[in-house]
Amino acid sequence: MTRRPKATIIVPHFRDNARLQRCLAALVPQLRPDVEALVVDNGSPECPSVPAPVRLVCENRSGAAHARNRGVHESSGELLFFLDSDCVPERDWLETALRTARNGDVVGGAVVVFDEAPPPHTGAQLFERIFAFDNERYVTRKGFSVTANMLTSRAVFEAVGPFRDGVSEDLDWCLRARAAGFSIAYAHALRVAHPSRADWTELRRKWRRLTREGFGVNGASPRARLIWALRALAMPPSVLAHLPRILRAPGLRGTEKTRALAVLVRLRLLRMTWMLAQAFGPDKLNDGT
């Protein structure tokens, strides 16, 4: 009789084979007989190859939420460890995950940003170094963890339900978990590295997706639209609230801080226009806007 795995690692993937292979190169040496690892391909033009003992699963419905749900459905581990394919887990990531998974019903770990391209750094890279993936703050202040580095149990997942497509699935799922009475904790020692967005185009695409998905978390009622519009109008003045983080950013020269600030201002103004369009127009942003 085959014993049930203690944990399942679920890695969604879409058209990013080089980073997936980098992720697996760091992950596979850590695997143990009582832990299964699944890569869930989300309709890539070319199906990726995965080394044993990693198992490849395919999910044709587009979206990371569907890919993660497929991974849960196709696996049997008592614990569920979510890891993104563009992340590089630390050498002790799995050991730390097994040790800290019971610290809360949901556990979020650290996501450290690194630059794939050599200096000089773009404004987008500098912005990401300061602001991207502040998962400790997300967990302790906002009550959610990014799914790039998140742990839970199968029992909790089944109680909360699957990830929802079309919204910020990590935020939405964690809010549902908390509403159901489950706890969330942060584990600083549970660390992965994530590449920064290389330029303005990549950063804009990221925040357009987050803005589009964020609108759906609280619904589209008149009250929700009003709150969204008020949040939109708060975008420009919020630059002042974030300015100290730029000024205190370690390792950045004065000119680099200025470039990061310029990106912050530009992005906040753009997010305001997107959010107002959502609040007073269709529920979804068109990709070309």
Steps between C-alpha positions, in 0.01 A plus 500: 500500500642837396531746784344841462764773446558729792498804273442604140690783330293665226679709237278665234675578172422688181746568218804566720708184462841653578384628839312177569819300444687736733229449763512122467880494510477655847200294612567144382811438719284580803225246422437204729306175450209628710459823298356514149560787256270596214554746216164606358541632148234753409488458123852594396568469123770245581451266794797530738715207600533425871758279673401202711344475750306816406168426329362707213127576491316705237215748554358651183280761665700822502594656832723425797194435718394210277857368491532499879158341542598227253815437702296453816256270320776284348696461824452331835739665748369589844676837473492729195802714415449759224808623313516707180702377203702823475609477864824348625454323836778518757700182555311427822157608369333159519647420842383839626156452343451167675613654828285815483188376321316458830584851626162607365216367291657703218870593498667755275874523450749763389536593132834667430528699177810469282600646162565262214669767288830663604523872590413769419160435652181626340249705693267199499765278660572760766129540572458124533800472731328740740133412467451154348394199706496651848343177618565556869292817479234324294467224759522705818306809390275391215434139592610327182806338344609492140471151355857520371602363841203380702423194710173353621343161564266305278237512774511880510497526121197276471320699770572835331445380144699541178675810372268726300600608151472863388589653838819533704479133590751510787330797669152363437582150625675621815215738583256211467724289722506767769124551472463127565700537822839375382824664614784634287864526607825626353819292486805715426725194463284363217671684215483510122656743253295663224632697200410866476304636206768608255341813357196727497309279254525196729418704811198661333373159390533367854309788657235500231431135582498568875264795454268298279494210745481719811175659389319167508592402855228712664241474222351766273214637710444879506659517844802296388540724195487812719768362732713409197463854363605650833802271507582616148495866605733415789766369262682830423526625862607151613835570336589708806424207731738277305776758459679407828544142377685630196714739702594224746559231237839340573762473230344757265676817391324835482444483124360147532255614768390783270432253218307272734292799613426594138369149436288513816337828394440381144353170615272655762356745247444219253334280760267787588379524139454123475308480827270791413425333167405183689292683759290689246513265202521130412615257766814403308780699344563433134850370441578772250409796721 
